[in-house]
Amino acid sequence: MRLKDKVALVTGAGSGFGAGIARLFASEGAKVVVNDINDNAGQTIAQEIRQAGGSATYVHADVSSREDTRLMIQAAIDFGGRLDVLVNNAGFTHRNKPFLDVTEDEFDRVYDVNVKAIFHALQEALPIFLEQGAGSVINTSSTAALRPRPGLGVYCSSKGAVNNLTKSLAIEFADKNIRINAVCPVIGETGLLETFMGAPDTPENRAKFQATIPMGRLSTPQDIARAALFLASDDAAFITGITMEVDGGRCI
């Protein structure tokens, strides 16, 4: 098992990529803290993990809140006795639409969840990693940070901030045995699919997006979870500061 005896906190793990990461981490031996603001979804994932023989607990927290984040990190330590892996996966986007139609409230929410939440989580978790002498951070970014497209300008820019923060902090903490990486999924089979497309999730509309991906399909939670597992494991012990494209060739 690649994460045996490690404690991992996954934000936004009630569905989509986060749920896939939580399930796979648990199957690889990690004690998993499932975070979400949707209690039914988060509790369901934690229960599924336990029923499958894994170790998991659910913690409600709004990652855009510093106090919620502090309590979430503490709950992870209370559950597992330490914290080894932090996956900043929770994300938000405005619906795909012209930039001039994006509201200030939408802008604020995108940046609060996609950027400020990572700031909060890292400021709470990094002191713990420093005390332990090791830690791994995985930020869920997006190919939108690397190949921005019309209709999602605010979201794209927020993920660009995630990539730059990842690289900057990776350098700052490299000599402390703290690794900070990001995964950049292409559009995937999650609850946000229609929001990203800005159109109904029909076979015809999916086909339009799939046609832009050389490998001919959308990403899945399993694709992203496998990439995150590698980065969280000791197999990636000498890897920090990367923004790993999990995109079927989209960014080539």
Backbone torsions as a table, in degrees:
resi	resn	phi	psi	omega
1	MET	NA	129.8	-170.2
2	ARG	-80.6	-15.7	179.4
3	LEU	-125.1	27.2	-177.6
4	LYS	-56.1	129.2	176.9
5	ASP	70.7	7.0	176.3
6	LYS	-90.0	151.6	177.5
7	VAL	-110.3	125.2	-176.3
8	ALA	-125.0	135.2	174.2
9	LEU	-110.0	125.2	-179.5
10	VAL	-120.2	115.7	178.8
11	THR	-84.6	153.4	-178.4
12	GLY	60.0	38.8	-172.2
13	ALA	-95.8	11.5	-179.9
14	GLY	-79.1	-11.3	-178.6
15	SER	-164.3	174.8	171.4
16	GLY	57.8	-140.8	-177.6
17	PHE	-58.9	-41.2	-177.8
18	GLY	-62.0	-41.7	178.2
19	ALA	-63.8	-41.3	177.9
20	GLY	-62.0	-41.5	178.9
21	ILE	-65.3	-45.9	-178.8
22	ALA	-60.4	-45.1	-179.1
23	ARG	-62.9	-46.4	-176.9
24	LEU	-68.2	-42.0	178.0
25	PHE	-58.1	-43.9	-179.4
26	ALA	-64.5	-40.3	179.8
27	SER	-66.8	-19.7	178.8
28	GLU	-98.4	15.5	170.7
29	GLY	100.2	-1.6	-178.3
30	ALA	-78.7	148.0	165.0
31	LYS	-84.2	119.3	-169.4
32	VAL	-110.6	130.0	172.2
33	VAL	-100.8	114.8	-178.7
34	VAL	-92.3	120.9	178.4
35	ASN	-113.7	144.2	172.0
36	ASP	-167.8	173.0	170.2
37	ILE	-103.0	-11.2	174.7
38	ASN	-92.7	99.5	-173.1
39	ASP	-62.7	-42.2	-179.2
40	ASN	-61.6	-44.3	-179.1
41	ALA	-66.3	-46.7	-178.3
42	GLY	-65.0	-43.4	179.0
43	GLN	-64.9	-34.5	178.7
44	THR	-64.1	-44.3	179.4
45	ILE	-63.4	-45.5	179.2
46	ALA	-61.0	-41.1	179.3
47	GLN	-66.1	-41.2	178.1
48	GLU	-59.7	-41.5	179.5
49	ILE	-63.1	-45.3	-179.9
50	ARG	-64.5	-41.0	179.5
51	GLN	-64.2	-27.6	178.6
52	ALA	-85.0	2.7	178.0
53	GLY	97.6	4.5	-179.9
54	GLY	-92.2	-179.9	-179.1
55	SER	-116.8	121.6	-177.6
56	ALA	-156.8	152.2	172.0
57	THR	-139.0	158.2	179.4
58	TYR	-109.1	138.5	176.5
59	VAL	-130.9	120.1	174.7
60	HIS	-77.2	129.5	174.8
61	ALA	-163.1	137.0	170.3
62	ASP	-88.1	109.1	-172.7
63	VAL	-66.9	-12.9	176.3
64	SER	-80.4	-6.3	178.5
65	SER	-99.9	126.1	179.3
66	ARG	-63.4	-42.4	-178.4
67	GLU	-66.1	-43.9	176.6
68	ASP	-59.3	-41.1	-178.9
69	THR	-65.2	-42.7	178.5
70	ARG	-59.7	-45.2	-179.9
71	LEU	-66.7	-35.6	178.6
72	MET	-64.4	-45.7	178.7
73	ILE	-62.6	-42.5	178.9
74	GLN	-64.3	-38.5	178.4
75	ALA	-62.9	-35.7	177.8
76	ALA	-64.8	-43.0	179.2
77	ILE	-66.9	-40.1	177.8
78	ASP	-62.2	-35.6	-177.6
79	PHE	-75.4	-45.5	-172.7
80	GLY	-108.4	-8.6	-178.9
81	GLY	85.2	-10.0	179.9
82	ARG	-168.2	-179.8	174.5
83	LEU	-138.7	121.8	-177.6
84	ASP	-107.3	-34.6	-174.7
85	VAL	-134.1	128.4	175.1
86	LEU	-116.3	119.3	177.4
87	VAL	-109.6	106.5	177.5
88	ASN	-85.7	87.8	-173.1
89	ASN	-106.2	-24.7	-177.0
90	ALA	-54.7	136.5	-178.6
91	GLY	-150.5	164.1	-179.1
92	PHE	-148.4	147.8	173.3
93	THR	-141.7	149.8	166.8
94	HIS	-74.5	160.9	178.3
95	ARG	-66.9	144.3	176.3
96	ASN	-56.5	115.5	-177.9
97	LYS	-165.5	167.8	-179.9
98	PRO	-57.1	144.1	-178.2
99	PHE	-55.6	-39.3	-176.8
100	LEU	-69.0	-11.3	177.5
101	ASP	-95.4	-5.2	180.0
102	VAL	-75.8	131.0	-178.6
103	THR	-87.5	162.2	177.6
104	GLU	-64.6	-36.4	177.7
105	ASP	-62.4	-40.1	178.1
106	GLU	-65.4	-43.0	177.2
107	PHE	-57.5	-48.9	-177.7
108	ASP	-61.5	-42.6	-177.8
109	ARG	-66.7	-40.5	178.0
110	VAL	-59.3	-47.9	-177.6
111	TYR	-73.4	-32.6	177.4
112	ASP	-62.9	-44.5	-175.6
113	VAL	-83.3	-40.2	-173.3
114	ASN	-85.1	-26.8	-174.5
115	VAL	-120.7	-57.5	-176.9
116	LYS	-62.1	-34.2	179.1
117	ALA	-61.1	-37.5	177.7
118	ILE	-69.0	-39.6	175.0
119	PHE	-56.0	-49.1	179.5
120	HIS	-60.0	-50.0	-174.2
121	ALA	-63.2	-41.1	-179.0
122	LEU	-69.5	-39.4	179.1
123	GLN	-66.6	-26.6	177.2
124	GLU	-84.6	-35.2	-173.8
125	ALA	-88.9	-34.6	-174.9
126	LEU	-59.9	-40.1	175.9
127	PRO	-59.0	-33.5	177.2
128	ILE	-68.1	-44.7	177.9
129	PHE	-62.3	-39.1	178.7
130	LEU	-63.5	-40.6	178.9
131	GLU	-67.3	-37.6	179.9
132	GLN	-76.4	-24.4	-177.7
133	GLY	87.6	11.3	179.6
134	ALA	-171.4	159.5	175.8
135	GLY	175.3	157.6	178.4
136	SER	-131.9	130.2	177.5
137	VAL	-117.3	133.7	175.4
138	ILE	-127.3	118.0	178.7
139	ASN	-100.5	131.4	174.7
140	THR	-83.4	109.2	177.3
141	SER	-101.5	-136.5	-177.1
142	SER	-170.3	153.1	171.0
143	THR	-63.3	-17.7	177.2
144	ALA	-62.5	-21.9	177.2
145	ALA	-76.5	-22.7	-174.3
146	LEU	-103.3	-33.6	177.3
147	ARG	-132.2	73.4	-177.7
148	PRO	-59.3	147.7	-179.0
149	ARG	-133.3	156.3	178.8
150	PRO	-60.7	151.4	175.0
151	GLY	95.9	-16.7	-178.9
152	LEU	-134.1	36.3	-172.7
153	GLY	-57.1	-43.4	-178.1
154	VAL	-68.4	-43.5	177.4
155	TYR	-61.1	-47.2	179.9
156	CYS	-57.5	-44.0	-178.4
157	SER	-67.3	-33.5	178.8
158	SER	-66.2	-37.8	179.3
159	LYS	-75.2	-27.5	170.7
160	GLY	-62.1	-39.3	176.6
161	ALA	-63.7	-39.8	177.9
162	VAL	-60.3	-44.7	-179.4
163	ASN	-63.1	-43.4	-179.1
164	ASN	-69.3	-38.8	176.8
165	LEU	-63.5	-41.3	177.8
166	THR	-56.6	-49.8	-177.0
167	LYS	-67.9	-43.1	-179.0
168	SER	-61.8	-47.2	-178.1
169	LEU	-73.1	-28.7	176.2
170	ALA	-59.3	-41.2	177.7
171	ILE	-68.9	-42.5	-176.1
172	GLU	-63.1	-33.5	-174.4
173	PHE	-111.8	8.4	-177.1
174	ALA	-59.8	-40.0	-177.0
175	ASP	-78.8	2.0	177.7
176	LYS	-104.1	9.7	-178.6
177	ASN	63.3	31.9	175.4
178	ILE	-113.5	117.2	-177.7
179	ARG	-99.4	134.3	-178.6
180	ILE	-130.2	114.5	-177.3
181	ASN	-131.9	171.1	177.0
182	ALA	-137.4	151.3	170.1
183	VAL	-112.0	142.7	-177.4
184	CYS	-120.3	89.3	179.8
185	PRO	-74.0	147.7	166.0
186	VAL	-80.9	169.5	-179.1
187	ILE	-48.8	135.0	-170.8
188	GLY	-132.3	175.9	-179.7
189	GLU	-83.1	78.3	179.4
190	THR	-134.1	177.4	179.9
191	GLY	-66.4	-13.2	-179.8
192	LEU	-95.0	5.4	-174.3
193	LEU	-56.6	-49.3	-178.6
194	GLU	-64.8	-34.5	179.2
195	THR	-63.7	-43.5	178.1
196	PHE	-66.3	-41.1	-177.9
197	MET	-72.7	-30.7	-175.3
198	GLY	70.5	23.9	-176.9
199	ALA	-155.9	161.1	179.1
200	PRO	-60.3	149.6	-179.9
201	ASP	-82.3	80.0	177.5
202	THR	-107.7	160.0	176.9
203	PRO	-55.8	-36.3	-179.0
204	GLU	-66.8	-44.5	-179.9
205	ASN	-69.3	-37.6	175.5
206	ARG	-60.4	-41.2	-177.4
207	ALA	-60.1	-35.4	179.6
208	LYS	-63.2	-42.1	-179.5
209	PHE	-76.0	-38.3	178.6
210	GLN	-62.8	-29.6	-179.6
211	ALA	-66.8	-19.0	179.4
212	THR	-89.2	-3.7	-178.0
213	ILE	-108.4	114.4	-174.4
214	PRO	-51.4	-35.5	-179.7
215	MET	-83.0	-0.9	165.5
216	GLY	79.4	19.4	175.7
217	ARG	-152.6	166.7	175.1
218	LEU	-78.2	163.3	174.2
219	SER	-75.4	160.1	177.3
220	THR	-123.7	161.2	175.2
221	PRO	-56.3	-32.7	179.5
222	GLN	-66.5	-38.8	177.9
223	ASP	-58.9	-46.9	-176.3
224	ILE	-72.0	-37.3	179.7
225	ALA	-63.2	-40.4	179.9
226	ARG	-64.4	-39.0	177.5
227	ALA	-65.9	-43.3	179.5
228	ALA	-64.7	-38.1	178.4
229	LEU	-60.5	-44.8	178.0
230	PHE	-58.4	-48.5	-177.3
231	LEU	-66.3	-30.7	-180.0
232	ALA	-78.8	-23.4	-172.8
233	SER	-84.7	169.7	177.2
234	ASP	-69.0	-14.6	175.3
235	ASP	-60.1	-25.3	-178.9
236	ALA	-105.4	28.5	-174.2
237	ALA	-60.3	-23.7	-178.5
238	PHE	-111.0	23.3	-178.2
239	ILE	-118.8	122.0	175.0
240	THR	-149.8	149.3	176.3
241	GLY	80.1	14.4	179.5
242	ILE	-94.7	153.6	172.7
243	THR	-117.5	89.1	-170.7
244	MET	-74.4	119.1	177.7
245	GLU	-78.9	122.0	175.9
246	VAL	-119.4	82.3	-161.6
247	ASP	-143.9	10.3	179.0
248	GLY	59.5	24.8	178.8
249	GLY	92.7	6.3	-175.0
250	ARG	-58.6	-36.4	-173.1
251	CYS	-91.5	3.2	178.6
252	ILE	-70.6	NA	NA
